[in-house]
Amino acid sequence: MLLEDLLKKAFEDQLTAELPPPVGAKYFEWYMGREATIEDLKSIGISVESVEEESGGEVFVYVIQDLESGILKIGYTKNPDRRFDELGVGLTAREISYYYFDNAREVEKAAHKKYADARLPKSEYFKLYKPPVIEG
């Protein structure tokens, strides 16, 4: 079975928490070589019903750390619980922080720029020796 087929099945069966690291969305991001968009998901036939557009409402900037590699991810979401489940928080990753910001997208972009020297290419993952400071 092709990796693409395995990813599709994992997303559709909602078994991403049982995948080895990186889990869930991290697998897809790795597969795509960058942060995945809804169009990317649709392009390989993955159901996007559980993927919500990040427009309107409260938005949070979060930092999580992969337990195996130690790399940190800086991202934003409207639904931290759903996003943390997708990323394996509690299984293969741990929550470092998440905060509400009126301008969360800009805060996330500023953090990505601030830590650009430690950024893994084409990703939201950073190899840092201590958790990043997220400022609004």
N, C-alpha and C positions, 0 to 999 in steps of 0.2 A: 504494500500500500504506500502511495506517495505521501510525503510530508504534508502536502496541501490537503490531501484527503483526511489524514489524521487530525489536522487542525480543524477542518470543517466539522468532522464528527465530534470532536471534543467540545467545540463551541455549541453545536446543536444539541448535544446530550447534556450540556452544562456540567461536564466532568473536568473542567479545567483545574479545579483544586486538587485533583488526583494526579495531574501530570507532574513529572519531575521538573526541577528548576531549569530554566525559568518557566513559570507557569502562566496559564491563561493568556492574557493580553501580551505578556512579555514574549511568549512563544511567537505570537503573530508579529509583534514588532521586530523580533529577531529575523523571522522569515522574510519580512518585507524589507529589512535593512534600515528601517526608520519607523517613526511613530505612525501607526495605522490610522487611516481615515475611514469614515463610514463607507465611502466609495470603494476603498480597498477591500473592505469586508464583503461588500456586495459583489465585487468583481470575481471573487472565487466562490461565491455562492453561500457564504455564511449568513445565517439569519441575523438580522440586525434589530429585531424587535426589542431586545433588552438594551440596545445601544441608544442612548438618548442624545439628542443634540444639546450641546452645552450653551444654550442661549436663554437669557432671562433667569430670574430667580437667584437664590444665593449660590455663590460659587466659592469654593475653597481651594487654596494652594496647599499641597501636601508634599511631604518628603517621606519616602520609605527606603529601607535598606534590605538588599538581598542577603540572606543569612550565609549562603555559601561563598559568594564572591566578595561581599562587603560593599559592592557598588551601591550608590544612592540614586534614586529617581526623584526628580522634581517635576510635579505635574499639577494639573488643576482638574476639578470635577464638581458637578452639582450634587453628586451622591457618593460621599466618601465610603459608606458601607458597601455599596455595589462595586465601586472601583477597587477597594481593598480586597474584596473577595476575588475579583478578576486577577489581581496581581499576587494572590497567594499570601496576603498578610495574615500572620498567625500560623502559617504552615512553612513557607520557605522565605518569607520576608517579615520584617517588623516595621511597625509604624514609628516614625521618628516624630513627626508633627503634622498637624493640619490646622489652618486658620482661615477664617472667613475674611475676605477682602472685597470691598465694593468694586475694585479694579483688578480682580484676580488674574485675568489674562495678562495684563500689563506687568503685574508683580511677578508672575511666572516667567515671562519673557526677560524681565530685568535680572532675575536670578540666573537664568540660562546664560545671559550675557556676562554677568559677574563671574561665573564659574566656567566660562568658555574654555579656558586652558585645561580643565580637568574633564571636559565632556568627551564621552565616547562618540565617535563619528556617527552622524545621522541618527541620533537618539536623544532621549531625555535622561540618560544615565550618566553619572559622574563618578570618577574615581577620586574621592576626597578622603583625607585622613581624619576629618571630623565633620559632623553634620553641618550643612550650610545654614547661614543666617538668612532668613526670609524676611524682607522688610517691605512694608507697603508704602 
